[in-house]
Amino acid sequence: MTKAVYPGSFDPVTNGHLDIAVRAASLFDELIIAVYDTPPKKLLFTTEERVALMKQAVSHLPNVRVGLFNGLIVEFAHKEKAHAIVRGLRMSSDFEHEFEMALMNKNLAPDVEVVCLMTAQDYQFLSSSLLKEVAQLGGVINNLVPKHVVTALKKKYSLPEESVSRKGGI
Ligand code: ADP
């Protein structure tokens, strides 16, 4: 049985993350989405909220489970008996970072492979940080995140119902 973990902050989950999750789920028997509890970055959503948003987003995928991790992802992979770590690749800046991390993880755990999937064209410029910036300013994000994430973002930023469906941007 092939098993992989897909780690990230997912603050919040976007359609770009979901595209990678769906494709990874078709490559492995089981995929565990590992939500990073305390990443070294400022977060908008709590760990519980990020996990709940992700769980709802992947509830239709039978071989996908959502977990929580802290510390080294290779240790989480070992604990879960996963053979691979899945990451998504957008632009060249992602590549450098992912390459560095993949080599470090290989050094730490030679038995765990890092599998990088290329972003879908539609989501190549989509990041959680840019999404939050646009959402806060009332821009249209309906095509970038699942509906329940739109609702969660509106609530976080205390925005009125219609604010994220009108035209707008940064
Ligand atoms: P991290 O804090 O680990 O960077 P993110 O939640 O930002 O966590 O991203 C998790 C993974 O998903 C990373 O491998 C990232 O490159 C990938 N990813 C993020 N957005 C996209 C996207 N739009 N398309 C493809 N992969 C993406």
Backbone and ligand atoms as CSV (ligand in chain L), in Angstrom:
chain,resi,resn,atom,element,x,y,z
A,1,MET,N,N,0.851,-1.206,0.000
A,1,MET,CA,C,0.000,0.000,0.000
A,1,MET,C,C,0.882,1.249,0.000
A,2,THR,N,N,0.576,2.172,-0.918
A,2,THR,CA,C,1.367,3.404,-0.986
A,2,THR,C,C,0.667,4.510,-0.193
A,3,LYS,N,N,1.487,5.210,0.588
A,3,LYS,CA,C,0.931,6.238,1.463
A,3,LYS,C,C,1.809,7.479,1.381
A,4,ALA,N,N,1.170,8.648,1.317
A,4,ALA,CA,C,1.947,9.897,1.256
A,4,ALA,C,C,1.376,10.915,2.225
A,5,VAL,N,N,2.231,11.851,2.642
A,5,VAL,CA,C,1.750,12.971,3.449
A,5,VAL,C,C,1.905,14.248,2.626
A,6,TYR,N,N,0.956,15.147,2.762
A,6,TYR,CA,C,1.008,16.428,2.061
A,6,TYR,C,C,0.977,17.524,3.135
A,7,PRO,N,N,2.153,18.045,3.501
A,7,PRO,CA,C,2.205,19.027,4.583
A,7,PRO,C,C,2.060,20.468,4.098
A,8,GLY,N,N,1.578,21.320,4.992
A,8,GLY,CA,C,1.478,22.746,4.678
A,8,GLY,C,C,0.793,23.493,5.800
A,9,SER,N,N,0.835,24.813,5.701
A,9,SER,CA,C,0.160,25.642,6.707
A,9,SER,C,C,-1.338,25.706,6.416
A,10,PHE,N,N,-1.682,25.762,5.144
A,10,PHE,CA,C,-3.079,25.799,4.691
A,10,PHE,C,C,-3.883,26.869,5.441
A,11,ASP,N,N,-3.414,28.105,5.304
A,11,ASP,CA,C,-4.002,29.222,6.076
A,11,ASP,C,C,-4.638,30.266,5.162
A,12,PRO,N,N,-5.774,29.993,4.545
A,12,PRO,CA,C,-6.561,28.774,4.558
A,12,PRO,C,C,-6.293,27.945,3.299
A,13,VAL,N,N,-6.954,26.779,3.246
A,13,VAL,CA,C,-6.858,25.919,2.064
A,13,VAL,C,C,-7.419,26.664,0.846
A,14,THR,N,N,-6.710,26.548,-0.293
A,14,THR,CA,C,-7.158,27.176,-1.545
A,14,THR,C,C,-7.428,26.085,-2.587
A,15,ASN,N,N,-7.973,26.501,-3.721
A,15,ASN,CA,C,-8.195,25.537,-4.809
A,15,ASN,C,C,-6.864,25.004,-5.354
A,16,GLY,N,N,-5.797,25.791,-5.202
A,16,GLY,CA,C,-4.463,25.336,-5.617
A,16,GLY,C,C,-4.023,24.155,-4.766
A,17,HIS,N,N,-4.195,24.257,-3.446
A,17,HIS,CA,C,-3.881,23.140,-2.550
A,17,HIS,C,C,-4.747,21.925,-2.901
A,18,LEU,N,N,-6.042,22.193,-3.131
A,18,LEU,CA,C,-6.981,21.094,-3.393
A,18,LEU,C,C,-6.647,20.358,-4.684
A,19,ASP,N,N,-6.236,21.130,-5.689
A,19,ASP,CA,C,-5.861,20.511,-6.961
A,19,ASP,C,C,-4.704,19.523,-6.739
A,20,ILE,N,N,-3.727,19.945,-5.945
A,20,ILE,CA,C,-2.584,19.059,-5.646
A,20,ILE,C,C,-3.076,17.834,-4.855
A,21,ALA,N,N,-3.966,18.061,-3.878
A,21,ALA,CA,C,-4.463,16.963,-3.040
A,21,ALA,C,C,-5.223,15.931,-3.877
A,22,VAL,N,N,-6.080,16.416,-4.768
A,22,VAL,CA,C,-6.872,15.498,-5.610
A,22,VAL,C,C,-5.941,14.662,-6.494
A,23,ARG,N,N,-4.948,15.338,-7.093
A,23,ARG,CA,C,-4.032,14.612,-7.987
A,23,ARG,C,C,-3.157,13.631,-7.209
A,24,ALA,N,N,-2.713,14.044,-6.026
A,24,ALA,CA,C,-1.882,13.140,-5.206
A,24,ALA,C,C,-2.711,11.947,-4.743
A,25,ALA,N,N,-3.977,12.193,-4.445
A,25,ALA,CA,C,-4.859,11.108,-3.987
A,25,ALA,C,C,-5.057,10.048,-5.070
A,26,SER,N,N,-4.887,10.465,-6.330
A,26,SER,CA,C,-5.030,9.486,-7.418
A,26,SER,C,C,-3.719,8.720,-7.648
A,27,LEU,N,N,-2.629,9.216,-7.084
A,27,LEU,CA,C,-1.332,8.545,-7.261
A,27,LEU,C,C,-1.015,7.568,-6.129
A,28,PHE,N,N,-1.580,7.831,-4.943
A,28,PHE,CA,C,-1.275,7.009,-3.770
A,28,PHE,C,C,-2.558,6.349,-3.245
A,29,ASP,N,N,-2.384,5.214,-2.550
A,29,ASP,CA,C,-3.557,4.545,-1.961
A,29,ASP,C,C,-4.159,5.401,-0.867
A,30,GLU,N,N,-3.266,6.047,-0.090
A,30,GLU,CA,C,-3.758,6.893,0.986
A,30,GLU,C,C,-2.950,8.189,1.035
A,31,LEU,N,N,-3.656,9.292,1.246
A,31,LEU,CA,C,-2.989,10.590,1.369
A,31,LEU,C,C,-3.399,11.218,2.699
A,32,ILE,N,N,-2.387,11.629,3.463
A,32,ILE,CA,C,-2.675,12.308,4.722
A,32,ILE,C,C,-2.275,13.771,4.556
A,33,ILE,N,N,-3.234,14.646,4.644
A,33,ILE,CA,C,-2.924,16.075,4.579
A,33,ILE,C,C,-2.513,16.489,5.982
A,34,ALA,N,N,-1.265,16.949,6.101
A,34,ALA,CA,C,-0.698,17.264,7.413
A,34,ALA,C,C,-0.670,18.775,7.624
A,35,VAL,N,N,-1.563,19.238,8.462
A,35,VAL,CA,C,-1.652,20.676,8.739
A,35,VAL,C,C,-0.596,21.018,9.795
A,36,TYR,N,N,0.266,21.957,9.435
A,36,TYR,CA,C,1.388,22.347,10.304
A,36,TYR,C,C,0.840,23.220,11.440
A,37,ASP,N,N,0.962,22.714,12.660
A,37,ASP,CA,C,0.385,23.385,13.822
A,37,ASP,C,C,0.991,24.770,14.060
A,38,THR,N,N,2.317,24.832,14.115
A,38,THR,CA,C,2.958,26.123,14.435
A,38,THR,C,C,4.041,26.490,13.415
A,39,PRO,N,N,3.639,26.799,12.179
A,39,PRO,CA,C,4.640,27.190,11.179
A,39,PRO,C,C,5.263,28.538,11.555
A,40,PRO,N,N,6.497,28.788,11.092
A,40,PRO,CA,C,7.150,30.050,11.443
A,40,PRO,C,C,6.616,31.215,10.617
A,41,LYS,N,N,5.326,31.423,10.668
A,41,LYS,CA,C,4.721,32.565,9.966
A,41,LYS,C,C,3.467,33.003,10.709
A,42,LYS,N,N,3.067,34.247,10.450
A,42,LYS,CA,C,1.887,34.777,11.114
A,42,LYS,C,C,0.646,34.144,10.469
A,43,LEU,N,N,-0.244,33.630,11.304
A,43,LEU,CA,C,-1.416,32.937,10.771
A,43,LEU,C,C,-2.695,33.745,10.984
A,44,LEU,N,N,-3.641,33.560,10.071
A,44,LEU,CA,C,-4.958,34.195,10.231
A,44,LEU,C,C,-5.898,33.241,10.977
A,45,PHE,N,N,-5.862,31.977,10.582
A,45,PHE,CA,C,-6.768,30.985,11.173
A,45,PHE,C,C,-6.046,30.157,12.241
A,46,THR,N,N,-6.787,29.753,13.263
A,46,THR,CA,C,-6.210,28.892,14.299
A,46,THR,C,C,-5.982,27.508,13.698
A,47,THR,N,N,-5.241,26.706,14.419
A,47,THR,CA,C,-4.981,25.339,13.947
A,47,THR,C,C,-6.298,24.589,13.758
A,48,GLU,N,N,-7.188,24.708,14.742
A,48,GLU,CA,C,-8.473,24.001,14.687
A,48,GLU,C,C,-9.267,24.457,13.460
A,49,GLU,N,N,-9.235,25.753,13.187
A,49,GLU,CA,C,-9.975,26.283,12.029
A,49,GLU,C,C,-9.360,25.775,10.726
A,50,ARG,N,N,-8.029,25.769,10.636
A,50,ARG,CA,C,-7.373,25.311,9.401
A,50,ARG,C,C,-7.673,23.826,9.150
A,51,VAL,N,N,-7.674,23.050,10.228
A,51,VAL,CA,C,-7.981,21.621,10.095
A,51,VAL,C,C,-9.444,21.435,9.672
A,52,ALA,N,N,-10.343,22.175,10.313
A,52,ALA,CA,C,-11.776,22.038,10.003
A,52,ALA,C,C,-12.061,22.459,8.554
A,53,LEU,N,N,-11.461,23.549,8.109
A,53,LEU,CA,C,-11.679,24.013,6.725
A,53,LEU,C,C,-11.156,22.970,5.736
A,54,MET,N,N,-10.001,22.393,6.054
A,54,MET,CA,C,-9.424,21.376,5.170
A,54,MET,C,C,-10.287,20.114,5.161
A,55,LYS,N,N,-10.738,19.695,6.348
A,55,LYS,CA,C,-11.570,18.477,6.425
A,55,LYS,C,C,-12.808,18.612,5.556
A,56,GLN,N,N,-13.447,19.769,5.622
A,56,GLN,CA,C,-14.659,19.995,4.824
A,56,GLN,C,C,-14.320,19.994,3.332
A,57,ALA,N,N,-13.155,20.541,2.999
A,57,ALA,CA,C,-12.767,20.661,1.579
A,57,ALA,C,C,-12.462,19.311,0.936
A,58,VAL,N,N,-12.003,18.344,1.737
A,58,VAL,CA,C,-11.621,17.047,1.140
A,58,VAL,C,C,-12.558,15.901,1.562
A,59,SER,N,N,-13.715,16.278,2.120
A,59,SER,CA,C,-14.626,15.243,2.643
A,59,SER,C,C,-15.122,14.297,1.545
A,60,HIS,N,N,-15.058,14.747,0.281
A,60,HIS,CA,C,-15.534,13.902,-0.823
A,60,HIS,C,C,-14.455,12.932,-1.322
A,61,LEU,N,N,-13.244,13.033,-0.774
A,61,LEU,CA,C,-12.151,12.167,-1.236
A,61,LEU,C,C,-11.955,11.010,-0.241
A,62,PRO,N,N,-12.359,9.795,-0.619
A,62,PRO,CA,C,-12.374,8.687,0.342
A,62,PRO,C,C,-11.009,8.263,0.866
A,63,ASN,N,N,-9.947,8.463,0.084
A,63,ASN,CA,C,-8.628,7.991,0.558
A,63,ASN,C,C,-7.768,9.130,1.117
A,64,VAL,N,N,-8.428,10.231,1.481
A,64,VAL,CA,C,-7.696,11.373,2.046
A,64,VAL,C,C,-8.130,11.597,3.480
A,65,ARG,N,N,-7.126,11.788,4.348
A,65,ARG,CA,C,-7.373,12.029,5.766
A,65,ARG,C,C,-6.620,13.301,6.144
A,66,VAL,N,N,-7.128,14.013,7.138
A,66,VAL,CA,C,-6.451,15.256,7.560
A,66,VAL,C,C,-5.857,15.028,8.945
A,67,GLY,N,N,-4.571,15.348,9.076
A,67,GLY,CA,C,-3.888,15.201,10.363
A,67,GLY,C,C,-3.226,16.498,10.762
A,68,LEU,N,N,-2.579,16.455,11.905
A,68,LEU,CA,C,-1.938,17.646,12.456
A,68,LEU,C,C,-0.500,17.272,12.778
A,69,PHE,N,N,0.438,18.156,12.434
A,69,PHE,CA,C,1.810,17.816,12.828
A,69,PHE,C,C,2.563,19.029,13.332
A,70,ASN,N,N,3.592,18.712,14.078
A,70,ASN,CA,C,4.515,19.698,14.614
A,70,ASN,C,C,5.902,19.108,14.478
A,71,GLY,N,N,6.898,19.949,14.326
A,71,GLY,CA,C,8.261,19.424,14.241
A,71,GLY,C,C,8.597,18.973,12.840
A,72,LEU,N,N,9.389,17.920,12.738
A,72,LEU,CA,C,9.883,17.495,11.423
A,72,LEU,C,C,8.829,16.681,10.674
A,73,ILE,N,N,8.622,17.034,9.410
A,73,ILE,CA,C,7.628,16.307,8.612
A,73,ILE,C,C,8.091,14.862,8.360
A,74,VAL,N,N,9.403,14.648,8.286
A,74,VAL,CA,C,9.876,13.267,8.056
A,74,VAL,C,C,9.540,12.368,9.258
A,75,GLU,N,N,9.535,12.967,10.449
A,75,GLU,CA,C,9.170,12.177,11.639
A,75,GLU,C,C,7.684,11.823,11.593
A,76,PHE,N,N,6.885,12.797,11.146
A,76,PHE,CA,C,5.446,12.548,10.988
A,76,PHE,C,C,5.234,11.453,9.934
A,77,ALA,N,N,5.992,11.533,8.838
A,77,ALA,CA,C,5.875,10.526,7.766
A,77,ALA,C,C,6.225,9.143,8.313
A,78,HIS,N,N,7.296,9.057,9.092
A,78,HIS,CA,C,7.684,7.759,9.690
A,78,HIS,C,C,6.596,7.230,10.603
A,79,LYS,N,N,6.072,8.140,11.436
A,79,LYS,CA,C,5.030,7.735,12.394
A,79,LYS,C,C,3.809,7.170,11.659
A,80,GLU,N,N,3.497,7.785,10.520
A,80,GLU,CA,C,2.323,7.375,9.738
A,80,GLU,C,C,2.640,6.247,8.760
A,81,LYS,N,N,3.911,5.830,8.736
A,81,LYS,CA,C,4.378,4.803,7.790
A,81,LYS,C,C,4.115,5.223,6.335
A,82,ALA,N,N,4.361,6.509,6.052
A,82,ALA,CA,C,4.202,7.028,4.684
A,82,ALA,C,C,5.549,6.978,3.971
A,83,HIS,N,N,5.516,6.712,2.648
A,83,HIS,CA,C,6.760,6.586,1.887
A,83,HIS,C,C,7.116,7.879,1.172
A,84,ALA,N,N,6.180,8.806,1.112
A,84,ALA,CA,C,6.438,9.998,0.304
A,84,ALA,C,C,5.856,11.265,0.931
A,85,ILE,N,N,6.511,12.369,0.597
A,85,ILE,CA,C,6.015,13.693,0.988
A,85,ILE,C,C,5.615,14.396,-0.308
A,86,VAL,N,N,4.400,14.871,-0.373
A,86,VAL,CA,C,3.922,15.570,-1.575
A,86,VAL,C,C,4.029,17.074,-1.351
A,87,ARG,N,N,4.510,17.785,-2.359
A,87,ARG,CA,C,4.539,19.253,-2.318
A,87,ARG,C,C,4.053,19.776,-3.671
A,88,GLY,N,N,3.564,20.995,-3.664
A,88,GLY,CA,C,3.122,21.607,-4.914
A,88,GLY,C,C,4.159,22.626,-5.366
A,89,LEU,N,N,4.345,22.716,-6.674
A,89,LEU,CA,C,5.329,23.671,-7.215
A,89,LEU,C,C,4.652,24.697,-8.095
A,90,ARG,N,N,4.851,25.946,-7.766
A,90,ARG,CA,C,4.325,27.014,-8.616
A,90,ARG,C,C,5.435,27.605,-9.469
A,91,MET,N,N,6.075,28.644,-9.000
A,91,MET,CA,C,7.070,29.330,-9.837
A,91,MET,C,C,8.481,28.983,-9.405
A,92,SER,N,N,9.467,29.632,-10.019
A,92,SER,CA,C,10.859,29.272,-9.750
A,92,SER,C,C,11.237,29.485,-8.289
A,93,SER,N,N,10.632,30.468,-7.635
A,93,SER,CA,C,10.970,30.700,-6.223
A,93,SER,C,C,10.546,29.507,-5.367
A,94,ASP,N,N,9.414,28.901,-5.699
A,94,ASP,CA,C,8.979,27.680,-5.009
A,94,ASP,C,C,10.013,26.591,-5.220
A,95,PHE,N,N,10.511,26.506,-6.450
A,95,PHE,CA,C,11.431,25.428,-6.790
A,95,PHE,C,C,12.666,25.459,-5.892
A,96,GLU,N,N,13.269,26.628,-5.754
A,96,GLU,CA,C,14.499,26.739,-4.949
A,96,GLU,C,C,14.245,26.301,-3.512
A,97,HIS,N,N,13.150,26.798,-2.953
A,97,HIS,CA,C,12.800,26.476,-1.575
A,97,HIS,C,C,12.509,24.976,-1.422
A,98,GLU,N,N,11.707,24.456,-2.338
A,98,GLU,CA,C,11.323,23.039,-2.256
A,98,GLU,C,C,12.527,22.124,-2.473
A,99,PHE,N,N,13.424,22.543,-3.359
A,99,PHE,CA,C,14.624,21.767,-3.664
A,99,PHE,C,C,15.486,21.651,-2.402
A,100,GLU,N,N,15.672,22.783,-1.746
A,100,GLU,CA,C,16.458,22.835,-0.510
A,100,GLU,C,C,15.839,21.925,0.562
A,101,MET,N,N,14.522,22.075,0.722
A,101,MET,CA,C,13.829,21.282,1.743
A,101,MET,C,C,13.869,19.792,1.415
A,102,ALA,N,N,13.715,19.471,0.116
A,102,ALA,CA,C,13.714,18.064,-0.301
A,102,ALA,C,C,15.081,17.435,-0.003
A,103,LEU,N,N,16.162,18.171,-0.272
A,103,LEU,CA,C,17.497,17.632,-0.013
A,103,LEU,C,C,17.722,17.447,1.488
A,104,MET,N,N,17.251,18.402,2.262
A,104,MET,CA,C,17.389,18.294,3.720
A,104,MET,C,C,16.583,17.103,4.242
A,105,ASN,N,N,15.364,16.971,3.753
A,105,ASN,CA,C,14.527,15.853,4.209
A,105,ASN,C,C,15.118,14.507,3.785
A,106,LYS,N,N,15.724,14.479,2.605
A,106,LYS,CA,C,16.348,13.240,2.117
A,106,LYS,C,C,17.525,12.875,3.019
A,107,ASN,N,N,18.229,13.915,3.462
A,107,ASN,CA,C,19.347,13.715,4.367
A,107,ASN,C,C,18.861,13.162,5.716
A,108,LEU,N,N,17.732,13.672,6.159
A,108,LEU,CA,C,17.176,13.243,7.450
A,108,LEU,C,C,16.522,11.869,7.368
A,109,ALA,N,N,15.889,11.605,6.238
A,109,ALA,CA,C,15.145,10.351,6.086
A,109,ALA,C,C,15.272,9.850,4.650
A,110,PRO,N,N,16.361,9.109,4.349
A,110,PRO,CA,C,16.591,8.637,2.965
A,110,PRO,C,C,15.493,7.719,2.442
A,111,ASP,N,N,14.701,7.145,3.337
A,111,ASP,CA,C,13.647,6.211,2.916
A,111,ASP,C,C,12.362,6.925,2.488
A,112,VAL,N,N,12.293,8.235,2.671
A,112,VAL,CA,C,11.068,8.975,2.298
A,112,VAL,C,C,11.340,9.803,1.035
A,113,GLU,N,N,10.534,9.572,-0.001
A,113,GLU,CA,C,10.696,10.321,-1.261
A,113,GLU,C,C,9.898,11.620,-1.224
A,114,VAL,N,N,10.420,12.651,-1.885
A,114,VAL,CA,C,9.660,13.892,-2.022
A,114,VAL,C,C,9.111,13.948,-3.444
A,115,VAL,N,N,7.805,14.060,-3.548
A,115,VAL,CA,C,7.164,14.102,-4.864
A,115,VAL,C,C,6.551,15.482,-5.061
A,116,CYS,N,N,7.048,16.206,-6.065
A,116,CYS,CA,C,6.519,17.552,-6.330
A,116,CYS,C,C,5.601,17.513,-7.545
A,117,LEU,N,N,4.417,18.047,-7.383
A,117,LEU,CA,C,3.467,18.128,-8.500
A,117,LEU,C,C,3.394,19.581,-8.969
A,118,MET,N,N,3.400,19.746,-10.291
A,118,MET,CA,C,3.312,21.108,-10.853
A,118,MET,C,C,1.910,21.665,-10.636
A,119,THR,N,N,1.851,22.924,-10.322
A,119,THR,CA,C,0.573,23.595,-10.153
A,119,THR,C,C,-0.272,23.533,-11.435
A,120,ALA,N,N,-1.576,23.603,-11.263
A,120,ALA,CA,C,-2.455,23.743,-12.424
A,120,ALA,C,C,-2.310,25.188,-12.915
A,121,GLN,N,N,-2.425,25.360,-14.212
A,121,GLN,CA,C,-2.217,26.688,-14.800
A,121,GLN,C,C,-3.078,27.771,-14.133
A,122,ASP,N,N,-4.329,27.399,-13.835
A,122,ASP,CA,C,-5.269,28.360,-13.246
A,122,ASP,C,C,-4.829,28.869,-11.885
A,123,TYR,N,N,-4.012,28.081,-11.190
A,123,TYR,CA,C,-3.668,28.434,-9.806
A,123,TYR,C,C,-2.202,28.782,-9.630
A,124,GLN,N,N,-1.499,29.025,-10.711
A,124,GLN,CA,C,-0.051,29.223,-10.575
A,124,GLN,C,C,0.309,30.496,-9.807
A,125,PHE,N,N,-0.597,31.471,-9.777
A,125,PHE,CA,C,-0.292,32.692,-9.027
A,125,PHE,C,C,-1.084,32.770,-7.724
A,126,LEU,N,N,-1.667,31.649,-7.335
A,126,LEU,CA,C,-2.501,31.640,-6.128
A,126,LEU,C,C,-1.707,31.195,-4.899
A,127,SER,N,N,-1.678,32.061,-3.902
A,127,SER,CA,C,-1.065,31.709,-2.616
A,127,SER,C,C,-2.043,32.126,-1.526
A,128,SER,N,N,-1.952,31.471,-0.377
A,128,SER,CA,C,-2.847,31.820,0.729
A,128,SER,C,C,-2.631,33.271,1.144
A,129,SER,N,N,-1.391,33.735,1.111
A,129,SER,CA,C,-1.121,35.106,1.577
A,129,SER,C,C,-1.740,36.152,0.639
A,130,LEU,N,N,-1.605,35.936,-0.678
A,130,LEU,CA,C,-2.200,36.890,-1.623
A,130,LEU,C,C,-3.729,36.840,-1.553
A,131,LEU,N,N,-4.219,35.616,-1.396
A,131,LEU,CA,C,-5.673,35.426,-1.281
A,131,LEU,C,C,-6.231,36.229,-0.101
A,132,LYS,N,N,-5.541,36.173,1.033
A,132,LYS,CA,C,-6.009,36.871,2.233
A,132,LYS,C,C,-5.991,38.380,2.014
A,133,GLU,N,N,-4.956,38.840,1.322
A,133,GLU,CA,C,-4.848,40.273,1.042
A,133,GLU,C,C,-6.039,40.737,0.202
A,134,VAL,N,N,-6.341,39.964,-0.836
A,134,VAL,CA,C,-7.447,40.306,-1.729
A,134,VAL,C,C,-8.793,40.211,-0.996
A,135,ALA,N,N,-8.941,39.136,-0.203
A,135,ALA,CA,C,-10.198,38.937,0.535
A,135,ALA,C,C,-10.442,40.090,1.505
A,136,GLN,N,N,-9.397,40.511,2.174
A,136,GLN,CA,C,-9.532,41.583,3.162
A,136,GLN,C,C,-9.999,42.880,2.508
A,137,LEU,N,N,-9.581,43.055,1.238
A,137,LEU,CA,C,-9.958,44.269,0.517
A,137,LEU,C,C,-11.282,44.114,-0.229
A,138,GLY,N,N,-11.929,42.975,-0.051
A,138,GLY,CA,C,-13.246,42.763,-0.659
A,138,GLY,C,C,-13.203,42.331,-2.107
A,139,GLY,N,N,-12.070,41.801,-2.573
A,139,GLY,CA,C,-11.964,41.337,-3.964
A,139,GLY,C,C,-12.658,40.002,-4.172
A,140,VAL,N,N,-12.863,39.669,-5.444
A,140,VAL,CA,C,-13.545,38.412,-5.794
A,140,VAL,C,C,-12.610,37.221,-5.572
A,141,ILE,N,N,-13.031,36.272,-4.745
A,141,ILE,CA,C,-12.194,35.091,-4.498
A,141,ILE,C,C,-12.968,33.787,-4.694
A,142,ASN,N,N,-14.205,33.928,-5.176
A,142,ASN,CA,C,-15.088,32.761,-5.315
A,142,ASN,C,C,-14.499,31.634,-6.156
A,143,ASN,N,N,-13.690,31.985,-7.161
A,143,ASN,CA,C,-13.131,30.956,-8.035
A,143,ASN,C,C,-11.784,30.429,-7.527
A,144,LEU,N,N,-11.362,30.909,-6.351
A,144,LEU,CA,C,-10.031,30.528,-5.856
A,144,LEU,C,C,-10.055,29.631,-4.624
A,145,VAL,N,N,-11.187,29.613,-3.947
A,145,VAL,CA,C,-11.325,28.784,-2.732
A,145,VAL,C,C,-12.720,28.160,-2.689
A,146,PRO,N,N,-12.881,27.053,-1.933
A,146,PRO,CA,C,-14.228,26.494,-1.791
A,146,PRO,C,C,-15.153,27.485,-1.080
A,147,LYS,N,N,-16.449,27.292,-1.274
A,147,LYS,CA,C,-17.452,28.218,-0.744
A,147,LYS,C,C,-17.343,28.430,0.775
A,148,HIS,N,N,-17.112,27.334,1.506
A,148,HIS,CA,C,-17.055,27.477,2.972
A,148,HIS,C,C,-15.838,28.289,3.417
A,149,VAL,N,N,-14.799,28.324,2.566
A,149,VAL,CA,C,-13.613,29.133,2.897
A,149,VAL,C,C,-13.910,30.618,2.643
A,150,VAL,N,N,-14.702,30.892,1.594
A,150,VAL,CA,C,-15.134,32.276,1.339
A,150,VAL,C,C,-15.877,32.790,2.576
A,151,THR,N,N,-16.798,31.964,3.067
A,151,THR,CA,C,-17.589,32.334,4.249
A,151,THR,C,C,-16.680,32.570,5.461
A,152,ALA,N,N,-15.709,31.675,5.663
A,152,ALA,CA,C,-14.803,31.794,6.813
A,152,ALA,C,C,-13.961,33.070,6.721
A,153,LEU,N,N,-13.518,33.403,5.513
A,153,LEU,CA,C,-12.700,34.614,5.330
A,153,LEU,C,C,-13.526,35.869,5.601
A,154,LYS,N,N,-14.776,35.846,5.104
A,154,LYS,CA,C,-15.668,37.009,5.312
A,154,LYS,C,C,-15.879,37.232,6.804
A,155,LYS,N,N,-16.064,36.141,7.527
A,155,LYS,CA,C,-16.297,36.212,8.965
A,155,LYS,C,C,-15.047,36.767,9.668
A,156,LYS,N,N,-13.890,36.258,9.286
A,156,LYS,CA,C,-12.630,36.709,9.899
A,156,LYS,C,C,-12.436,38.206,9.725
A,157,TYR,N,N,-12.726,38.665,8.509
A,157,TYR,CA,C,-12.490,40.078,8.206
A,157,TYR,C,C,-13.729,40.942,8.442
A,158,SER,N,N,-14.753,40.341,9.052
A,158,SER,CA,C,-16.016,41.050,9.323
A,158,SER,C,C,-16.533,41.782,8.089
A,159,LEU,N,N,-16.561,41.056,6.978
A,159,LEU,CA,C,-17.021,41.653,5.724
A,159,LEU,C,C,-18.489,41.299,5.479
A,160,PRO,N,N,-19.250,42.193,4.845
A,160,PRO,CA,C,-20.639,41.872,4.539
A,160,PRO,C,C,-20.741,40.772,3.485
A,161,GLU,N,N,-21.872,40.093,3.482
A,161,GLU,CA,C,-22.147,38.951,2.602
A,161,GLU,C,C,-21.710,39.168,1.145
A,162,GLU,N,N,-22.109,40.351,0.575
A,162,GLU,CA,C,-21.874,40.555,-0.864
A,162,GLU,C,C,-20.450,41.002,-1.197
A,163,SER,N,N,-19.625,41.267,-0.196
A,163,SER,CA,C,-18.334,41.919,-0.439
A,163,SER,C,C,-17.354,41.109,-1.279
A,164,VAL,N,N,-17.363,39.778,-1.162
A,164,VAL,CA,C,-16.383,39.023,-1.930
A,164,VAL,C,C,-16.897,38.582,-3.297
A,165,SER,N,N,-18.116,39.021,-3.653
A,165,SER,CA,C,-18.588,38.664,-4.986
A,165,SER,C,C,-18.671,39.874,-5.902
A,166,ARG,N,N,-18.366,41.051,-5.353
A,166,ARG,CA,C,-18.341,42.213,-6.237
A,166,ARG,C,C,-16.946,42.319,-6.859
A,167,LYS,N,N,-16.846,43.084,-7.923
A,167,LYS,CA,C,-15.552,43.234,-8.584
A,167,LYS,C,C,-14.622,44.030,-7.690
A,168,GLY,N,N,-13.378,43.639,-7.682
A,168,GLY,CA,C,-12.435,44.386,-6.861
A,168,GLY,C,C,-11.069,43.756,-6.945
A,169,GLY,N,N,-10.129,44.292,-6.217
A,169,GLY,CA,C,-8.784,43.715,-6.237
A,169,GLY,C,C,-7.916,44.470,-5.263
A,170,ILE,N,N,-6.636,44.338,-5.470
A,170,ILE,CA,C,-5.709,44.986,-4.542
A,170,ILE,C,C,-5.663,46.491,-4.808
L,1,ADP,P1,P,3.828,26.067,3.509
L,1,ADP,O1,O,3.699,26.893,4.730
L,1,ADP,O2,O,4.360,24.690,3.723
L,1,ADP,O3,O,4.464,26.749,2.333
L,1,ADP,P2,P,1.317,26.294,2.140
L,1,ADP,O4,O,0.018,26.060,2.797
L,1,ADP,O5,O,1.605,27.670,1.686
L,1,ADP,O6,O,2.329,25.759,3.171
L,1,ADP,O7,O,1.526,25.302,0.923
L,1,ADP,C1,C,1.555,23.905,1.087
L,1,ADP,C2,C,2.059,23.284,-0.206
L,1,ADP,O8,O,1.146,23.553,-1.253
L,1,ADP,C3,C,3.418,23.811,-0.674
L,1,ADP,O9,O,4.128,22.754,-1.283
L,1,ADP,C4,C,3.048,24.859,-1.705
L,1,ADP,O10,O,4.078,25.042,-2.653
L,1,ADP,C5,C,1.828,24.198,-2.321
L,1,ADP,N1,N,0.936,25.187,-2.937
L,1,ADP,C6,C,0.440,26.309,-2.382
L,1,ADP,N2,N,-0.343,26.973,-3.256
L,1,ADP,C7,C,-0.320,26.248,-4.406
L,1,ADP,C8,C,-0.885,26.415,-5.706
L,1,ADP,N3,N,-1.624,27.487,-6.012
L,1,ADP,N4,N,-0.655,25.467,-6.640
L,1,ADP,C9,C,0.121,24.394,-6.337
L,1,ADP,N5,N,0.715,24.185,-5.151
L,1,ADP,C10,C,0.491,25.094,-4.186
